Every structure is written in structure tokens, then in C-alpha cells.
């Protein structure tokens, strides 16, 4: 069984490792980034119809300012994000499992949504709602990551930024000995060329990503 490298920040890395091991995969966490809060000014809640949350990190690192927004219903991408918001005292209006565009397409147009988000983000395409972003956290690249003995591994890529960072760190290793399992076509493209294999998951969620990793572990020959 090939080793699976989980590159996302904590605490998500440990969660993904747990789920990977439940599938029988030999998974280890090598976080490429650390999440840290940033100072932010809390907008007036009365100017919005709801909150848009695309990561549980917004809840984990939003701080006391979130208290002033607790009366707004939450539209969340992913059950983990919805769970974090619910535990923080928010009411959940909707949950999407296939990316932010699919979620926004399923809810009422014309809503004024406050997107509580990280510094590195992709704006939703063709949203029918009025969306304003407020940054409450950032991902800081770690400089202490060493890719030792990763030949024969499958790397899980959770974002285009992680793909680029992993490619930079892999410049000194044999990329043809590593396969890429990416959460989206954008993340796959950002990883570049030269890998043993590089594929995108069928949908942008951990379950589909781990299914892809399992298939690559079983079917792709890497050095």
C-alpha cells in the first residue's frame, strides 16, 4: 500500500488522516500551512440577510466579532463547516456538499450575504446573490516542511495554493515517484506536470478525494 500524504492545515489534516486510515490507507499529515486569525472590523449585521461560510476555519478563527453576527442564518459549504457554525450558536439555513457555486445556485437569489472567509480565496462565479467578503483568517506557509522519503506516495491536494506550494517543495525530489490526488481541476492544474499521475476528484469534498487517493494507491505504479 502506498503512503498518502495529507498536506492541508490542522485540524483538517488530522481529520482527513483519520478518515483515510478508516479506508485502510497508510496516511500521514504533512501540513504545508498554518491557519492564523487576522484583525477585522465587524460589519453591521442589519445590512445582510445571512452569512456565507465556505470553511470551518472562519468559525475557528473569527474570534469575538462573530458574536455580533450570530443572528444571521448561515449558508455553509460542507457538513464540517455547518457543524462548527451550529456549535458556535448559529442557525443553519442551508448546507451544500458540492462547492460554493452549487450551494449559491440552490438558495434564493438577491440575498445579501456576508462571506466570512480566509485571505486566500476564490470569489464565487456568477452568483445570483449580493456577496461581500470579510477576511478573518489567513494561511501562512510553513518553512519547516521537508519532503523526505515521499517516493511512492499519493499526495492529497486541497487547493490550488497548496498545489503550487507542494510543487515548489518537490523541486528537489523525483516528481515521477509521486502521484497527485486533487480536490478540483483547478488544484490539479496548479500542481503542474511531471508527476506519476495527477487527477481531480469527482466532486470537491474529502470523501471523493479519498476515494480517488484509494484508487491511485491501488492502480497507479509509482517508483
C-alpha positions as CSV (number, residue, x, y, z in Angstrom):
1,X,0.0,0.0,0.0
2,X,1.4,3.4,-1.0
3,X,1.6,6.1,1.6
4,X,-0.9,9.0,1.4
5,X,0.4,12.5,2.2
6,X,-2.2,14.8,3.8
7,X,-1.0,18.4,3.2
8,X,-3.9,20.5,4.4
9,X,-3.5,22.6,7.6
10,X,-4.6,21.4,11.1
11,X,-7.1,20.5,12.4
12,X,-8.4,19.4,9.0
13,X,-5.2,17.3,8.4
14,X,-5.8,15.1,11.4
15,X,-9.5,14.6,10.4
16,X,-8.5,13.6,6.8
17,X,-5.8,11.2,8.1
18,X,-8.4,9.6,10.4
19,X,-10.8,9.1,7.5
20,X,-8.0,7.8,5.2
21,X,-6.9,5.3,7.8
22,X,-10.5,4.1,8.2
23,X,-10.3,3.2,4.5
24,X,-7.2,1.2,5.2
25,X,-4.8,3.8,3.7
26,X,-1.4,4.5,5.2
27,X,-1.8,8.2,5.7
28,X,0.4,10.8,7.4
29,X,-0.1,14.5,7.9
30,X,2.5,17.0,6.5
31,X,0.7,20.3,6.8
32,X,2.1,22.9,4.3
33,X,0.3,25.9,6.0
34,X,-0.7,27.1,9.4
35,X,-4.0,28.9,9.9
36,X,-3.9,32.2,11.9
37,X,-6.5,34.9,12.7
38,X,-6.4,38.4,11.3
39,X,-7.8,41.5,12.8
40,X,-11.1,42.5,11.2
41,X,-13.9,45.1,11.5
42,X,-17.3,43.6,12.1
43,X,-19.9,44.9,9.5
44,X,-23.3,45.9,10.7
45,X,-25.4,42.7,10.8
46,X,-28.5,44.5,9.7
47,X,-27.1,45.1,6.3
48,X,-27.2,41.4,5.5
49,X,-29.7,38.5,5.1
50,X,-27.2,35.8,6.0
51,X,-23.7,34.5,6.3
52,X,-21.9,32.5,3.7
53,X,-19.3,30.1,5.2
54,X,-17.0,28.1,2.9
55,X,-14.6,26.8,5.6
56,X,-14.9,25.9,9.3
57,X,-11.7,28.0,9.8
58,X,-13.9,31.1,9.6
59,X,-15.6,29.9,12.8
60,X,-12.5,28.7,14.5
61,X,-10.5,31.9,13.9
62,X,-13.2,34.6,13.6
63,X,-13.0,35.5,17.3
64,X,-15.4,37.5,19.4
65,X,-16.6,39.5,16.4
66,X,-18.7,36.6,15.3
67,X,-20.9,37.2,18.3
68,X,-22.3,40.3,16.7
69,X,-23.4,38.2,13.6
70,X,-25.0,35.3,15.4
71,X,-28.5,36.4,14.5
72,X,-27.8,35.9,10.8
73,X,-28.7,32.5,9.3
74,X,-25.7,30.5,7.8
75,X,-25.4,29.1,4.4
76,X,-22.5,26.6,4.7
77,X,-20.4,24.6,2.3
78,X,-19.8,21.2,3.8
79,X,-21.1,19.4,6.9
80,X,-18.0,20.1,8.9
81,X,-18.5,23.9,8.3
82,X,-22.1,23.6,9.2
83,X,-21.3,21.6,12.3
84,X,-18.7,24.2,13.5
85,X,-21.2,27.0,12.9
86,X,-24.0,25.2,14.8
87,X,-21.8,24.5,17.7
88,X,-20.9,28.2,17.8
89,X,-24.6,29.1,18.2
90,X,-25.5,29.9,14.6
91,X,-28.7,28.7,12.9
92,X,-28.1,26.8,9.7
93,X,-30.3,27.8,6.7
94,X,-28.7,25.5,4.1
95,X,-25.8,23.2,3.6
96,X,-24.1,22.4,0.2
97,X,-21.8,19.5,-0.5
98,X,-20.5,20.2,-4.0
99,X,-18.8,23.6,-3.8
100,X,-19.9,27.2,-3.2
101,X,-21.3,27.7,-6.7
102,X,-23.7,24.7,-6.3
103,X,-24.8,26.0,-2.9
104,X,-25.5,29.5,-4.1
105,X,-27.4,28.1,-7.1
106,X,-29.7,26.3,-4.7
107,X,-30.7,29.3,-2.5
108,X,-32.8,32.4,-3.1
109,X,-31.4,34.9,-5.5
110,X,-31.0,38.5,-4.4
111,X,-29.9,37.7,-0.8
112,X,-27.3,40.0,0.8
113,X,-24.7,37.6,2.1
114,X,-21.6,38.3,4.2
115,X,-18.9,35.9,3.2
116,X,-16.7,35.3,6.3
117,X,-13.6,34.0,4.6
118,X,-9.8,33.5,4.5
119,X,-7.3,35.8,2.9
120,X,-6.6,33.3,0.0
121,X,-9.9,32.7,-1.6
122,X,-11.7,32.4,-4.9
123,X,-14.8,34.6,-5.5
124,X,-17.9,32.6,-6.4
125,X,-18.6,32.7,-10.2
126,X,-21.9,34.2,-11.5
127,X,-23.5,34.4,-8.0
128,X,-27.2,35.5,-8.1
129,X,-26.8,36.9,-4.6
130,X,-25.1,40.1,-3.4
131,X,-21.9,38.9,-1.7
132,X,-19.4,40.9,0.4
133,X,-16.3,39.2,1.8
134,X,-14.7,40.0,5.1
135,X,-11.3,38.3,5.8
136,X,-10.9,36.8,9.3
137,X,-8.0,34.4,8.9
138,X,-5.0,33.6,6.7
139,X,-3.0,30.5,5.8
140,X,0.7,31.0,6.4
141,X,3.1,28.8,4.5
142,X,5.4,26.8,6.8
143,X,9.1,27.0,6.2
144,X,10.0,23.9,8.2
145,X,8.4,21.3,5.8
146,X,10.8,18.7,4.5
147,X,9.7,16.1,1.9
148,X,11.9,13.2,2.9
149,X,11.2,9.6,1.7
150,X,7.9,10.5,-0.1
151,X,8.7,8.5,-3.2
152,X,5.9,6.1,-3.9
153,X,3.3,8.3,-2.2
154,X,0.0,9.8,-3.2
155,X,-0.3,13.5,-2.2
156,X,-3.7,14.9,-1.4
157,X,-4.1,18.5,-2.7
158,X,-6.9,20.5,-1.2
159,X,-6.4,23.8,-3.0
160,X,-4.5,25.4,-5.9
161,X,-2.3,27.3,-3.4
162,X,-1.4,24.0,-1.8
163,X,-0.6,22.5,-5.2
164,X,1.8,25.3,-6.0
165,X,3.5,25.1,-2.7
166,X,3.9,21.3,-2.9
167,X,5.3,21.6,-6.4
168,X,7.9,24.2,-5.1
169,X,8.9,21.9,-2.2
170,X,9.0,18.9,-4.6
171,X,11.5,20.6,-6.9
172,X,14.4,18.7,-5.3
173,X,12.7,15.2,-5.4
174,X,11.8,12.9,-8.2
175,X,8.2,14.0,-9.0
176,X,7.7,11.0,-11.2
177,X,7.7,9.0,-8.0
178,X,4.7,10.8,-6.5
179,X,1.0,10.8,-7.7
180,X,-1.4,13.8,-7.1
181,X,-5.0,13.4,-6.0
182,X,-6.5,16.9,-6.3
183,X,-9.8,18.2,-4.9
184,X,-10.6,20.1,-8.0
185,X,-9.5,20.5,-11.6
186,X,-8.0,23.9,-10.7
187,X,-5.9,22.3,-7.9
188,X,-4.8,19.6,-10.3
189,X,-3.7,22.2,-12.9
190,X,-1.8,24.2,-10.3
191,X,0.3,21.2,-9.4
192,X,1.9,21.3,-12.9
193,X,3.4,18.4,-14.9
194,X,5.9,15.6,-14.3
195,X,4.0,13.6,-11.6
196,X,3.5,9.8,-11.8
197,X,-0.2,10.7,-12.2
198,X,-2.4,13.7,-11.5
199,X,-6.2,13.5,-11.3
200,X,-9.1,15.6,-9.8
201,X,-11.8,14.1,-7.5
202,X,-15.2,13.6,-8.9
203,X,-16.6,16.3,-6.5
204,X,-14.8,18.9,-4.3
205,X,-15.1,17.1,-1.0
206,X,-13.0,14.9,1.2
207,X,-15.0,11.7,0.5
208,X,-14.4,11.9,-3.2
209,X,-10.8,12.9,-2.7
210,X,-10.1,9.9,-0.5
211,X,-11.9,7.6,-3.0
212,X,-9.5,9.0,-5.7
213,X,-6.5,8.5,-3.5
214,X,-7.5,4.9,-2.7
215,X,-7.8,4.2,-6.5
216,X,-4.5,5.8,-7.2
217,X,-2.8,3.8,-4.4
218,X,-4.2,0.6,-5.8
219,X,-3.8,1.2,-9.6
220,X,-1.0,3.7,-10.3
221,X,2.5,2.4,-10.5
222,X,4.9,4.8,-8.9
223,X,8.6,4.3,-8.2
